[in-house]
């Protein structure tokens, strides 16, 4: 799936920027889709689902994507750590007891270019897209920045993320000679970006946003995502 996204995305972005040749060096903010960024976890659990599962970790570790956690038996530990509980009263989700999570790399490209910190080929995501933009004159972490978020949660639960995203866009605008930003969003990142933009005033969007480019934006929703969450899928 990710390889298909890379090839299609590179072609779409190159065509879009070729059409708007003067926009080559408008700074770019990358908003990933479902599963499109790294997630780290720290454990302090009183019980586990299997004797091989860790109860306590000293530091945060990569829980997504770490292929070593997806092998038989160990995957039971992974599921128990990464799942969310839904609260019918607050209509929000939360981690299991004893599990803390964080999304690393906000504002840089590394954690959206590579889902697997080891740079295993199966974990390559926005890497080819970023490489293409660099070949057009962009600079990682200056004119191209990543805006990862907890993709397990719905937009209404990512209020804090939108505050950070707004500041990232404003800072990137200022750092690049007050040049409006192009948002590139993939898959579920499209609705996430739209939700964010709908929260902003028209004057703010006119000032800071040049355009939004969506790659396979799931504007009608995604039943495949439901299937993957329910029974898994062979990519």
Protein Blocks (a to p, Z undefined) as FASTA:
>chain_A
ZZmmmmmmmmmmmmmmmmmmmlmmgccdddddehiaccddddddfbdfbfkbcfbdfbdc
dfbdcfklmgghjlmmmmmmmpccddfklopacddehiacddehihiaklmmpmblnlpa
klpcklmmmmmmmmnopaehklpccddddfkbcfklmmmmmmmmmmmmmmmmmmnooiac
ddddehjlmmmmmmmmmmpcfklmmmmmmbdcdehiafkopfklmmmmmnopaZZ
